[in-house]
Amino acid sequence: MTGIRCGSRQAYLDLTGTIISFGCLVHCLALPLFLTALPAIFAPFDHAEWVHPALVCLALPVALVAFWRGFKLHRKALPGFIMGFGASALVGSLFPIHPHEVADSIGALGAGFMAIGHILNHRHRRLSNG
């Protein structure tokens, strides 16, 4: 009967598989606890008026720089149009003319469009070998 050598590829694969399996186990056990704790973790930010403007102030310059750097490589305007729509919705959600639920929905829609714009920008950059 031969054993697995310590430095063999099989030992490496088995060790890697064990670590990944353990990671899956921890994930499966911890995720329900984490999801249950989320309301308590984010409660201080629930009605804080500074959170949404701060996130928009972070998101807009990042989107602008990301799009511009991508556009210089791929020359595709679509990601910028989508990000622009998303940015407009994000900024529009900050104005107090909407009920809170409507503003949150507009903000979520804007964030979704921003994410789609970033994904398209990334894909176009990758396809243009950037």
C-alpha positions, -999 to 999 in steps of 0.1 A, spaced: 0 0 0 15 33 -10 8 65 8 4 100 -6 38 118 -6 37 150 13 48 171 -16 28 154 -43 2 170 -65 -25 148 -50 -16 159 -15 -19 195 -26 -52 188 -43 -66 171 -12 -54 198 11 -69 225 -12 -102 205 -14 -103 202 24 -97 239 29 -124 248 4 -148 223 19 -142 237 53 -148 272 39 -181 260 25 -191 246 58 -182 278 77 -201 298 50 -232 276 53 -233 278 91 -224 315 94 -245 330 67 -279 325 84 -264 340 116 -249 370 97 -282 376 78 -301 375 110 -278 401 125 -278 425 95 -307 446 108 -289 452 141 -255 459 123 -270 485 100 -296 500 124 -274 530 132 -274 539 95 -311 532 88 -324 568 91 -291 587 91 -295 615 66 -258 617 58 -255 581 44 -272 586 10 -254 618 1 -221 604 13 -226 573 -9 -235 594 -39 -204 616 -33 -183 585 -34 -200 568 -63 -200 597 -88 -163 604 -89 -155 567 -91 -179 562 -120 -166 593 -138 -130 582 -135 -138 546 -144 -158 555 -174 -133 580 -187 -104 556 -184 -124 529 -201 -137 552 -228 -102 562 -237 -95 526 -246 -127 513 -260 -144 544 -274 -179 531 -266 -204 556 -252 -231 531 -240 -215 525 -206 -214 563 -201 -250 568 -210 -261 540 -186 -239 553 -158 -252 588 -165 -288 576 -162 -279 559 -130 -261 589 -116 -291 611 -124 -313 587 -106 -290 586 -76 -288 624 -74 -325 627 -80 -332 604 -51 -315 628 -27 -341 656 -32 -369 656 -6 -397 660 -30 -403 622 -30 -417 601 -2 -389 581 15 -400 548 -2 -400 564 -36 -366 580 -31 -352 547 -20 -366 530 -51 -352 557 -73 -318 553 -56 -318 516 -59 -327 519 -96 -298 544 -101 -274 521 -83 -285 492 -105 -279 512 -136 -245 524 -123 -235 487 -117 -246 477 -152 -226 506 -166 -195 496 -147 -199 460 -159 -203 471 -195 -173 494 -192 -152 466 -178 -162 442 -205 -155 468 -233 -121 475 -217 -113 438 -215 -123 432 -251 -101 461 -262 -72 445 -244 -70 472 -218 
